[in-house]
Amino acid sequence: MGLAGLLDNGVLIGTLAAWLIAQGLKPPMEYLRTREWKWRTMFNAGGMPSSHSALMVSATHGIGLFIGYDSPLFALAVAITMIVVYDAAGVRRQAGIHAERINLLFDELLKGHLWDQNELREVLGHTPLEVMGGFLLGLAVATINWLIWN
C-alpha cells in the first residue's frame, strides 16, 4: 500500500483539507475583526474558525460518509470529536482566560511593563462561535470531499 494508499484515503484527504482551510482562514478572519493583518494567526492555537473542530468533525463526518454511520469506527470518531471539541471550547478556553488575568496582574504590579516574550499565552482555546465555525467548516469540507470522490 505505502504512500499511494495514503493518497487514496478520501477521509484523510478531507480531514487534512479541513484543517488547512481552517488555518488559512484565520488571518482573513482576524483582519475582519481587527482591521490588521496578523499572519502569525495561521500558526496559532485559537481563533476563528477552530481548526481542531474542523479537523475532527471532517474526519468523523468523512468516516460516516465513506464507511458508514453504523460502523464502530464512526462511534469512536464521535467520542474523540466530543472530547476534542469540549477541550477546545472548555478547558483550553479557561486556561486562556486565566493567562489573561495573570498577565493583567503582572501589568498592574510592574508599572511601565513592556511586553515580555515569557508572558503567558492568552489565546489557547475557542469561543463557542469559533467552535461552531470549525464544526460547520468540517461538515462542508467532508461533504464536498465525499462528492468529489464518489
C-alpha positions in Angstrom: 0.0 0.0 0.0 2.6 2.6 1.1 2.3 6.3 0.2 -0.1 5.6 -2.7 -2.5 4.2 -0.1 -2.4 7.4 1.9 -3.2 9.4 -1.3 -6.2 7.1 -1.9 -7.6 7.7 1.5 -10.5 10.0 1.0 -11.2 10.5 4.7 -7.6 11.5 5.3 -7.5 13.9 2.4 -10.7 15.6 3.5 -9.6 15.8 7.1 -6.3 17.4 6.3 -8.0 19.8 3.8 -10.4 20.9 6.6 -7.5 21.6 8.9 -5.5 23.5 6.3 -8.5 25.6 5.2 -9.3 26.4 8.8 -5.7 27.5 9.5 -5.7 29.5 6.2 -8.9 31.3 7.1 -7.6 32.6 10.5 -5.6 35.6 9.1 -8.5 37.0 7.0 -11.0 36.4 9.9 -8.6 38.2 12.3 -8.4 41.1 9.7 -12.2 41.4 9.6 -12.2 41.6 13.4 -9.2 44.0 14.0 -8.5 45.6 10.6 -4.9 44.4 11.0 -3.2 41.6 9.1 -1.8 39.1 11.6 -0.3 36.3 9.6 1.0 34.5 12.7 -2.6 33.6 13.5 -2.2 30.9 10.8 0.2 29.1 13.1 -1.5 29.8 16.5 -4.0 27.8 18.5 -7.3 29.6 19.0 -9.0 31.9 16.6 -11.8 31.7 14.0 -12.6 29.0 12.9 -11.4 26.3 15.2 -9.1 24.1 13.3 -9.4 21.4 16.0 -13.2 21.3 15.4 -12.9 21.4 11.6 -10.3 18.6 11.6 -12.3 16.3 13.9 -15.7 17.0 12.5 -14.4 16.5 9.0 -12.8 13.2 10.0 -15.9 12.0 11.8 -18.3 13.0 9.0 -16.0 11.6 6.4 -15.9 8.2 8.2 -19.7 8.2 8.3 -19.9 9.1 4.6 -17.2 6.7 3.3 -17.5 3.8 5.7 -21.0 4.1 7.3 -22.7 5.8 10.2 -23.4 2.4 11.7 -19.7 1.4 11.9 -17.8 1.1 15.3 -15.2 3.4 13.8 -17.7 6.2 13.4 -18.8 5.7 17.0 -15.2 6.0 18.1 -14.7 9.1 15.9 -17.8 10.8 17.5 -16.4 10.1 21.0 -13.0 11.5 20.2 -14.6 14.5 18.4 -16.6 15.3 21.5 -13.5 15.2 23.7 -11.5 17.5 21.3 -14.4 20.0 20.9 -15.0 20.1 24.6 -11.3 20.7 25.3 -11.1 23.4 22.6 -14.1 25.3 23.9 -13.8 24.4 27.6 -10.5 23.6 29.2 -8.2 25.5 26.8 -10.6 28.5 26.8 -10.5 28.6 30.5 -6.7 28.3 30.6 -6.6 31.3 28.2 -8.8 33.3 30.4 -6.6 32.5 33.4 -3.5 33.5 31.4 -5.2 36.8 30.5 -6.0 37.6 34.2 -2.4 36.6 35.4 -0.9 38.8 32.7 -3.1 41.7 33.9 -2.0 41.2 37.4 1.7 41.3 36.3 0.9 44.5 34.4 -0.6 46.1 37.5 2.3 45.0 39.7 5.0 46.2 37.3 4.3 49.8 36.3 5.6 50.5 32.8 5.5 46.9 31.9 6.9 46.2 28.5 5.8 43.1 26.5 7.8 40.1 27.6 8.1 37.0 25.4 7.7 34.9 28.5 4.2 36.3 29.0 1.5 33.6 29.3 -0.3 32.9 26.1 -3.9 34.1 26.3 -5.3 32.6 23.1 -5.4 29.0 23.8 -9.0 28.0 23.3 -12.0 28.9 21.3 -15.3 30.7 21.9 -18.4 28.8 21.1 -18.7 30.8 17.8 -15.2 29.7 16.8 -16.0 26.1 17.6 -19.3 26.3 15.6 -17.3 27.8 12.7 -14.9 24.9 12.7 -17.8 22.4 13.1 -19.6 23.8 10.0 -16.4 24.0 8.0 -15.6 20.4 8.8 -19.1 19.2 7.7 -18.8 21.2 4.5 -15.3 20.0 3.6 -16.1 16.3 4.3 -19.3 16.5 2.3 -17.6 18.2 -0.7 -14.7 15.8 -0.5 -17.1 12.8 -0.5 -19.0 14.2 -3.5 -15.7 14.6 -5.4 -14.6 11.0 -4.6 -17.9 9.5 -5.5 
